[in-house]
Amino acid sequence: MNNPINIQTIIDSQLTAVLVVDGDLVVHFANTAAEQLLTLSKRRLKDARLDQLVEDISLDMRRIQRCIELEQSFTNSEVQIVIDGLPRWVDVSVTAFTLNRRILALMELRLIDQQKKISQELQQRAQQQAARELVRGLAHEIKNPLGGLRGAAQLLERELEKEELKEFTHLIIAQADRLRNLVDRLLGPQRPGKREVINLHSVLEQVRRLVSMDMAPGISLMRDYDPSIPDLEADPEQLQQALLNMVRNAVDALGDHGHITLRTRTAFQVMLQGKRYRLAAEIRIIDDGPGIPASLQDTLFYPMVTGKEGGTGLGLSIAQELIHQHQGRIECQSRPGHTEFIIYLPLSR
């Protein structure tokens, strides 16, 4: 080839973000994709410390330093980084190399946000289906003997003459009814309710009023609404129940002090349950609580899974089922000090 190859131009043409850092995590080089990912110019990236460029990252930065010390390489999949409050998912590859007798690390960060969302949605749907079948089987096995137990207690009560003995049959009947109600809640609504054209913010305002009645004085519930969002077709009662479950979870997570924000926006070109919608309503329920433990995040929407003492673990499972019946999707992003539940609902009108 007669013309010399411009290496800078080639690297800048890559879709993968490329950074070169030293053992102190100082950036010496960044390509155009890195600028776009980190929302900073090359001039500002150069000589900046990597750990100061992101608000949070799930990758242990010491691994990069050890990689340089030992002149090795490693790859980490599904690393979450938070930039300007926005979580992003990347695959990270780090390779040590020598330049001018100095050992540096070449970092490649490949954005996988879309693949991650599709994977999470498929996983949630599989979890939901498996959980639903399990609960239906258990409900059948529980409700039949419960009915017999309750009926026997009623017959026994008729034969008893002493009122003090009837207290025991009353207790049996009451506990049988409580268990039957619990099973019914586990099963949740099996069919979509009656749809009508509603204003999303009227439902959110009703949820806000209900939650405000019994939350601690130290908790503030703020609104950040986009009034331009068009009306949508939904069952107002079911939608209210789903949102109420999630907002109450945020209140419980905060305890006595904290902030909750209800935010609405319009999302464009959103994939929901395998179908692309040009417009969707995006609802974010944001709190600054301690975050969801990592051990619960993968099974968060399973019934009976809860991080609350005395909780039933049904709130999120029911919310997911209700949103799913509206052709929507729920996402969760959580780290200490910041948790978001993001609900997408199609706007077909």
Sequence and secondary structure as in RCSB ss.txt:
>XXXX:A:sequence
MNNPINIQTIIDSQLTAVLVVDGDLVVHFANTAAEQLLTLSKRRLKDARLDQLVEDISLDMRRIQRCIELEQSFT
NSEVQIVIDGLPRWVDVSVTAFTLNRRILALMELRLIDQQKKISQELQQRAQQQAARELVRGLAHEIKNPLGGLR
GAAQLLERELEKEELKEFTHLIIAQADRLRNLVDRLLGPQRPGKREVINLHSVLEQVRRLVSMDMAPGISLMRDY
DPSIPDLEADPEQLQQALLNMVRNAVDALGDHGHITLRTRTAFQVMLQGKRYRLAAEIRIIDDGPGIPASLQDTL
FYPMVTGKEGGTGLGLSIAQELIHQHQGRIECQSRPGHTEFIIYLPLSR
>XXXX:A:secstr
  S   HHHHHHT SSEEEEE TT BEEEE HHHHHHHTS HHHHTT BGGGTSSEESS HHHHHHHHHHT EEE
EEEEEEEETTEEEEEEEEEEEEEETTEEEEEEEEEE HHHHHHHHHHHHHHHHHHHHHHHHHHHHHHHHHHHHHH
HHHHHHHHH   HHHHHHHHHHHHHHHHHHHHHHHHH   S    EEE HHHHHHHHHHHHHTTS TTEEEEEE 
 TT   EEE HHHHHHHHHHHHHHHHHHHTTSEEEEEEEEEEEEEEETTEEEEEEEEEEEEE SS   HHHHTTT
TSTT  SSTT  S HHHHHHHHHHHTT EEEEEEETTEEEEEEEEE   
